[in-house]
Each structure stands twice: as C-alpha cells, then as structure tokens.
C-alpha cells in the first residue's frame, strides 16, 4: 500500500512539471517568432493598386517591417488576463492571474501581479514560469534562431483573403528543422502593413512526452495607432487522456513611446516583373 501511494504521487508531480513546460514552449513560439511583429503603425496604403505579391516578396516585406517596427516602438503598458484549465488525470485544475505589463525598448519587460486565484500549481509552475520565459525570449540570439524568416522557415503563398482589417496574404509555414520553438501552420499577413494578424499552428517538435498534440491560435488587433496582441489560445491534448487549455487576453494598452515607422519601397509581383523584362 505504501509503495502504491508513493508511485501514485510521483505521477502528478512529474506531470505538473511537463504540463508547465508545454505551456511555456507554446507561448515562447508566439513571443520569439512574432515579436516585434506585434506592433505597427498604420500608413497610407502603398500597395492598393499593385498586383498581388509572391510569397518571397511578402516574406521580405514582413521581415523588413518587423525590423522597422522594432526600431520605432519605444514602449507600452497593458494588462493581461491569464487563464488555464486542465481536465483529466490525476484531477482537474484551473487558475487565473491578472498582470500589468510594461515594456521599454529594446529588451526590458516588467510585470506586476494584480491578482492570482485557483490552483497554486498552475500559478507557480505555469503562470510565473511564463513570465520568466517571456523575459528570456527578449534575448537576441533566441529571437534570431526562432524568427519568422527564411533562415528558419519555408513559406508557400496560399492566396489573398479579406480580413476584418482589410486584405491579408495567407501563407503556409513549414519549419526547416525540428525545434521546439518553431512551428508549422498558417499565418495571415496584412497586405498593407505587412505584419502577422493571425496565426494557427502546431509545434515543429512535441514539447514533451506527455503531450500528444498542441494547437495555437494568436490574434492581433489595432489599439490606437498600433497593432498589438489581442488574444492567445493554446490547447494541448495529454497522453493520459486529458487536455490543457491556456488563454491570454490583452487589454488596456497605452503606447508610452514611439517614433515614425520607416516605409518600404513598392514591390510588384514576380509575374509583373517578368513581363517587364520580356518587353525589354
């Protein structure tokens, strides 16, 4: 009987550790690959009369505008609401935490916890670890190795779609290597500002043995003159039969410092450029 109890209680302790690791990896996918794409100033649409671009041109513009936005965003403040639920073996758990966030360029983030309720395991081993991981994600080497660029991904243009904010390019994204901080899925890129406005993906590599599948949806919305994260929803299916659900809501944004975002020169589609060369 003593052996049975000992083995029984080893399971939730180990599971709690990997349960936290899964959530940290999922959120780091967003933090590393999409920051600073999450902030941008709107501009006069320079592509309104242009023909659709190729995947290579869309990615080039996305990378360049990410760099421009990183240079332009000096700081912001906001509020986040973290909610996590686990349903399954060895028992259900849930928690909520509200956090004030302050960012100062180029790599400073401060967090102030306003409230935390529910499972202490989730609060200490998931939410607090997520905050620690977010600070680590500001490291330049981690951003380079996991950035949404052609050094890390292969992109395939699926087509143009009409979104809530206007036209978007939809691209299939495939990682060039199996890395727990890379992902595969689809991204939607604003056709004017060239920023990711939606992402639906799964990790390129399973974060842990305990996880059968993890799915991520990240959305961005305009707050004042900038696009910033609006919501994150991550779901993990656990091998023991349960599932873990993490949501992050972003509210009360205040831009505390910004400069003008540099614009891009106009790019035409590869088919258009080919026609021009043929005429020459």
DAPE-V621276 format. One record per pair of residues at least 24 apart in sequence whose ideal C-beta (glycine too) atoms are under 6 Angstrom apart, sorted by the first residue. I is the first residue (numbers start at 1). J is the second residue. Records with the same first field share a line. If there is no record, write none. Layout:
I = J / J
This chain:
12 = 90
16 = 121 / 125
18 = 208 / 210
20 = 125 / 126 / 129
21 = 207 / 208
22 = 207 / 208 / 211 / 236
23 = 126 / 246
24 = 129 / 130 / 133
25 = 180 / 207
26 = 214 / 216 / 234
27 = 130
28 = 133 / 137 / 181
29 = 183
30 = 218 / 232
31 = 134 / 137
32 = 137 / 142 / 143 / 146 / 181
33 = 146 / 148
34 = 196
36 = 69 / 70
37 = 66 / 195 / 196
38 = 228 / 229
39 = 69 / 73 / 226 / 228
40 = 69 / 193 / 195 / 227
41 = 225 / 261
45 = 192
46 = 266
50 = 268
51 = 269 / 272
52 = 160 / 269
53 = 267 / 269
54 = 269 / 270
55 = 155 / 157
57 = 267
58 = 169 / 189
59 = 155
61 = 194 / 264
62 = 189 / 194
63 = 149
64 = 264
65 = 194
68 = 261 / 262
69 = 261
72 = 258 / 259 / 261
73 = 258
74 = 105 / 257 / 258
75 = 103 / 104 / 256 / 257
76 = 103 / 255 / 256
77 = 102 / 254 / 256
78 = 250 / 252 / 253
79 = 251 / 252
80 = 248 / 250
81 = 249
82 = 127 / 248
83 = 247
84 = 122 / 126 / 246
85 = 245
86 = 244
87 = 242 / 243
88 = 238 / 241 / 242
89 = 240 / 242
93 = 119 / 122
94 = 118
95 = 119 / 122 / 123
97 = 127
107 = 138
109 = 135
146 = 181
152 = 176
167 = 191
175 = 204
178 = 204 / 205
179 = 204
180 = 205 / 207
195 = 227
210 = 238 / 239
211 = 236
212 = 237 / 239
213 = 237
223 = 253
226 = 255
228 = 253
